[in-house]
Amino acid sequence: MYSTTHEHHLSIHKNSELKNIKPQQKVLGCFLIVLSIAFSDVRNLFQILSHIFLVFYILSLTKIPLKTYFKRLALDIPFILFALFLPFLSSENNDKVFEFFSFSIYQTGINDMFTILFKATLGLSVGIILTAVTSSMEIIYGLQKLKVPNIIIAIMSFTIRYIDVFIDEFKRVKISMASRGYVEKGLKTLLPIAYASGAMLIRGYERGERVYLSMISRGFKGNIEFKSRTYEVSYKFNICVLFSVATLILDKIL
């Protein structure tokens, strides 16, 4: 049996209001907020401001250090760089607004830029919130409680478990190569790394087969069991989720 004290490196080891609520509640709540953000209309100022307020209010409940938050938000940089080019590239019916150093800027591109910046940044922030207050195994357990197919849960659980294993294995391979005189300089010297990566892929596949057969022989049926524990209720989080969904529904109806 897994214990809920098992933590992944993304999880913040701090007590917060969201740390001890049910994993399925956190997974479902974050999914609904992301869904609401994804279908929001960026031309609706109320939706933009309300979702920004909700996400950062939930972020304050998690007690994540701002330095950690901005460090993880760096994953958003490729989306930001892509979005910055859209005002110059995306156009509909040649809806040019003005020119900037002989480059035409289009209204459609500006709308697309704000859409990507708003939705990608807030969506990633919700993901940061979920991973910070929920361990990887608790996320898997929450998906199991939400009746996600067992085959998907098994694939995700094994992937999460063995990412760190492969990273450590690759570090040992590089140390072994360095001890034999390997020096990484330029593209030509990357060929040994490619050979080592291929060997690790084959070795990982064979190891996965052995682990799976070993688990089957010990009675594994695809379900993850957790030790019983008492969960708390966060009414603030529930209200934020309901408000986010209600904002989207009312906008679509009205």
C-alpha positions in Angstrom: 0.0 0.0 0.0 1.2 3.5 -0.8 1.2 6.1 1.9 0.1 9.6 1.1 3.3 10.9 2.7 5.1 9.9 -0.5 6.1 13.1 -2.2 7.4 14.0 -5.7 10.0 16.7 -6.2 7.4 19.1 -7.5 5.4 19.0 -4.3 6.0 21.7 -1.8 6.6 20.4 1.7 4.5 23.0 3.4 1.1 22.9 5.2 -1.5 24.9 3.3 -5.2 24.9 3.1 -5.2 22.8 0.0 -2.6 20.3 1.1 -4.9 18.0 3.0 -8.1 18.0 0.9 -9.1 15.0 -1.1 -6.9 14.4 -4.2 -9.9 13.8 -6.5 -11.4 17.1 -5.4 -8.2 19.0 -6.2 -7.8 17.2 -9.6 -11.4 17.8 -10.6 -11.4 21.4 -9.3 -8.2 22.3 -11.2 -9.5 20.6 -14.3 -12.8 22.6 -14.2 -10.9 25.9 -13.7 -8.5 25.2 -16.6 -11.6 24.2 -18.8 -13.3 27.5 -17.8 -10.1 29.4 -18.7 -9.7 27.6 -22.0 -13.3 28.5 -23.1 -13.2 32.1 -21.8 -13.6 35.0 -24.2 -10.6 37.3 -23.9 -12.7 40.2 -25.1 -14.8 39.9 -21.9 -12.9 42.0 -19.4 -14.9 40.6 -16.5 -13.9 37.0 -17.3 -10.2 38.0 -17.7 -10.0 39.8 -14.4 -12.2 37.3 -12.4 -10.0 34.3 -13.6 -6.8 36.2 -12.8 -8.1 37.0 -9.4 -9.3 33.4 -8.7 -6.0 31.8 -9.8 -3.8 34.1 -7.8 -6.1 33.8 -4.8 -5.8 30.0 -4.9 -2.1 30.5 -5.4 -2.0 32.4 -2.1 -3.8 29.6 -0.4 -1.1 27.1 -1.4 1.7 29.2 0.3 4.0 28.6 -2.7 7.1 30.9 -2.5 7.0 33.5 -5.3 10.5 32.5 -6.4 9.4 28.9 -6.9 6.3 30.0 -8.7 8.2 32.2 -11.2 10.8 29.5 -11.7 8.2 26.9 -12.7 6.4 29.5 -14.7 9.5 29.6 -17.0 7.8 26.8 -18.9 5.5 29.5 -20.3 8.4 31.3 -22.1 8.0 29.5 -25.4 4.3 30.4 -25.6 5.1 34.0 -24.8 7.8 34.2 -27.5 5.4 32.6 -30.0 2.6 35.0 -29.0 4.7 38.1 -29.4 5.1 37.4 -33.2 1.3 36.9 -33.8 0.4 40.6 -34.2 2.8 40.7 -37.2 1.6 37.4 -38.7 -2.0 36.7 -37.9 -4.5 38.7 -39.9 -8.1 38.4 -41.1 -9.4 40.5 -44.0 -6.2 42.6 -43.8 -7.4 44.2 -40.5 -4.3 46.3 -40.1 -4.2 48.6 -37.0 -1.0 50.5 -37.5 2.6 50.0 -38.6 5.7 49.6 -36.4 9.0 50.2 -38.1 7.5 49.3 -41.5 5.9 46.1 -40.0 2.1 45.8 -40.1 0.3 45.0 -36.9 -3.1 43.3 -37.2 -6.0 43.3 -34.8 -6.6 39.6 -35.2 -2.9 39.0 -34.3 -3.3 41.2 -31.2 -6.4 39.2 -30.1 -4.6 35.9 -30.6 -1.6 37.1 -28.7 -3.7 38.1 -25.7 -5.6 34.8 -25.9 -2.4 32.7 -25.7 -0.8 34.9 -23.0 -3.9 34.7 -20.9 -4.9 31.1 -21.3 -1.4 29.6 -21.3 -0.1 31.5 -18.3 -3.2 30.9 -16.1 -3.5 27.3 -17.3 0.1 26.7 -16.4 -0.4 28.4 -13.0 -3.2 26.1 -12.2 -0.9 23.1 -13.0 1.7 24.6 -10.7 -0.8 24.9 -8.0 -2.0 21.3 -8.4 1.5 19.8 -8.4 2.7 21.9 -5.5 0.0 20.8 -3.1 -0.5 17.2 -4.4 2.1 14.5 -4.6 2.4 12.5 -7.8 0.9 9.4 -6.3 -2.0 11.4 -4.9 -2.8 12.7 -8.3 -2.8 9.2 -9.7 -5.1 8.1 -6.8 -7.4 11.1 -7.5 -7.7 10.0 -11.1 -8.5 6.5 -10.0 -11.3 7.8 -7.8 -12.6 9.8 -10.7 -13.0 6.5 -12.6 -10.2 7.2 -15.2 -9.5 3.9 -17.0 -6.9 1.7 -15.2 -4.7 1.4 -18.2 -4.1 5.1 -18.3 -3.5 5.3 -14.6 -1.0 2.5 -14.8 0.9 4.1 -17.6 1.0 7.5 -15.8 2.1 5.9 -12.5 4.9 4.0 -14.1 6.0 7.0 -16.1 6.1 9.3 -13.0 7.9 6.6 -11.0 10.6 5.9 -13.6 11.4 9.4 -14.9 13.7 10.0 -11.9 15.1 6.5 -12.3 16.1 7.1 -15.9 17.5 10.6 -15.1 19.8 9.0 -12.4 20.7 6.2 -14.7 21.7 8.7 -17.4 23.8 10.6 -14.9 25.7 7.4 -14.0 26.3 6.7 -17.7 27.7 10.2 -18.2 30.0 9.8 -15.2 31.2 6.4 -16.5 31.9 7.9 -19.9 33.8 10.8 -18.4 35.9 8.4 -16.4 36.9 6.8 -19.7 38.1 10.1 -21.2 34.9 11.3 -22.9 34.7 15.1 -23.3 31.6 16.8 -24.7 32.7 19.3 -27.4 30.6 20.1 -30.4 28.1 18.1 -32.3 30.5 15.3 -33.4 31.1 14.3 -29.8 27.4 13.8 -29.2 27.4 10.5 -31.1 28.4 8.4 -28.0 25.5 10.1 -26.1 23.2 8.9 -28.8 24.5 5.4 -28.6 24.2 5.4 -24.8 20.6 6.8 -25.0 19.6 4.0 -27.4 21.1 1.4 -25.1 19.3 2.9 -22.1 16.0 2.8 -24.1 16.4 -0.9 -24.8 17.5 -1.5 -21.2 14.6 0.4 -19.9 12.1 -1.5 -22.0 13.5 -4.8 -20.7 13.5 -3.6 -17.1 9.9 -2.5 -17.5 8.9 -5.9 -18.7 10.6 -7.6 -15.7 9.0 -5.2 -13.3 5.6 -5.7 -14.8 5.8 -9.5 -14.7 7.1 -9.2 -11.1 4.1 -7.1 -10.1 1.6 -9.4 -11.8 3.1 -12.4 -10.0 2.5 -10.5 -6.7 -1.2 -9.9 -7.4 -1.1 -6.4 -9.0 -4.4 -5.7 -10.8 -3.9 -2.1 -11.8 -5.4 -0.5 -8.7 -3.5 1.8 -6.3 -4.5 1.5 -2.7 -3.8 4.2 -0.1 -3.7 4.0 3.6 -6.9 5.4 5.1 -6.5 9.0 6.4 -8.7 11.9 7.3 -9.1 14.7 4.7 -10.1 18.2 5.3 -12.6 20.4 3.4 -11.6 23.7 1.8 -14.8 25.8 1.2 -12.7 28.6 -0.3 -11.4 26.3 -3.0 -14.8 24.9 -3.7 -16.3 28.4 -4.0 -13.5 29.5 -6.4 -14.2 26.5 -8.7 -17.9 27.1 -8.7 -17.5 30.8 -9.4 -15.1 30.0 -12.3 -17.5 27.6 -13.9 -20.5 29.9 -13.2 -18.8 32.8 -14.9 -18.2 30.8 -18.0 -21.8 29.4 -18.1 -23.4 32.8 -17.6 -21.3 34.4 -20.3 -22.2 31.6 -22.8 -25.9 31.9 -21.9 -26.2 35.7 -21.9 
